[in-house]
């Protein structure tokens, strides 16, 4: 029975060491990599509203909070 316990303890100790080494290696490799830019960082400026949007949205009915939603389709 002590042989099984000893081998079980060795297996757990080896697993714990492997997890710690793999975690450290992951952090080390992550720090050495080039910083990544995400898609939203490269986005252009917000497009402006087309001419005549005031007259297109003039008939929109506001909700109970006074907000109006108007869809403008452009090509």
C-alpha contacts under 8 A as a table, 3 or more apart, distances in Angstrom:
res1	aa1	res2	aa2	distance
1	X	4	X	5.35
1	X	5	X	6.51
2	X	5	X	5.04
2	X	6	X	6.01
3	X	6	X	5.14
3	X	7	X	6.18
4	X	7	X	5.19
4	X	8	X	5.99
5	X	8	X	4.99
5	X	9	X	6.06
6	X	9	X	5.15
6	X	10	X	6.21
7	X	10	X	5.00
7	X	11	X	6.10
8	X	11	X	5.06
8	X	12	X	6.23
9	X	12	X	5.13
9	X	13	X	6.04
10	X	13	X	5.03
10	X	14	X	6.02
11	X	14	X	5.20
11	X	15	X	6.09
12	X	15	X	5.05
12	X	16	X	6.11
13	X	16	X	5.12
13	X	17	X	6.20
14	X	17	X	5.14
14	X	18	X	6.12
15	X	18	X	5.09
15	X	19	X	6.17
16	X	19	X	5.14
16	X	20	X	6.21
17	X	20	X	5.14
17	X	21	X	6.09
18	X	21	X	5.12
18	X	22	X	5.94
19	X	22	X	5.13
19	X	23	X	6.07
20	X	23	X	5.16
20	X	24	X	6.19
21	X	24	X	5.14
21	X	25	X	6.02
22	X	25	X	5.03
22	X	26	X	6.05
23	X	26	X	5.08
23	X	27	X	6.31
24	X	27	X	5.20
24	X	28	X	6.09
25	X	28	X	5.03
25	X	29	X	6.05
26	X	29	X	5.25
26	X	30	X	5.99
27	X	30	X	5.02
27	X	31	X	6.14
28	X	31	X	5.30
28	X	32	X	6.36
29	X	32	X	5.16
29	X	33	X	6.33
30	X	33	X	5.38
37	X	41	X	6.53
37	X	42	X	7.62
38	X	41	X	5.52
38	X	42	X	7.05
39	X	42	X	5.45
39	X	43	X	6.62
40	X	43	X	5.21
49	X	53	X	6.78
50	X	53	X	6.00
50	X	74	X	7.99
52	X	55	X	5.62
52	X	56	X	6.44
53	X	56	X	4.94
53	X	57	X	6.12
53	X	72	X	7.45
54	X	57	X	5.40
54	X	58	X	6.00
55	X	58	X	5.02
55	X	59	X	7.94
56	X	59	X	7.31
56	X	72	X	7.84
57	X	60	X	5.47
57	X	70	X	5.73
60	X	68	X	6.40
60	X	69	X	7.05
60	X	70	X	6.63
61	X	68	X	6.32
62	X	65	X	7.47
62	X	66	X	5.05
62	X	67	X	5.11
62	X	68	X	4.47
62	X	69	X	7.50
63	X	66	X	5.28
63	X	67	X	5.56
63	X	68	X	6.48
64	X	67	X	7.54
